[in-house]
Amino acid sequence: MAKITKVIGAILSFIGSIIILYTFFVYLNSSAHLNYNVAKQPSIIEADFAYPFIVGFIALIFGILFVNDKVLGEKH
C-alpha cells in the first residue's frame, strides 16, 4: 500500500505544479497584468485566477504528503 501512495503522490505533485505554473503564466499574459489595462488592474482574486491556484496548491500539498508517506511506512 505504501508504494501506491507514492505513485499517487507523484501524480498529484506533478498535476498540482502544472496547474500552478499554467495559471500563473496565463495570469501574467492576461489583461489584468499587462500595461495596456492601466485604468483598472484587477488582482488575482478579481481576475478569477484564485480558484485554480487554490486547487493547484491543494493538489501539490496532498501530493507531497503522499510522497513522504512516513506514517504509513512506519505502520507497515
Secondary structure, 3 states (H helix, E strand, C coil): CHHHHHHHHHHHHHHHHHHHHHHHHHHHCCCCCCCCCCCCCCCCCCCCCHHHHHHHHHHHHHHHHHHHCHHHHHHC
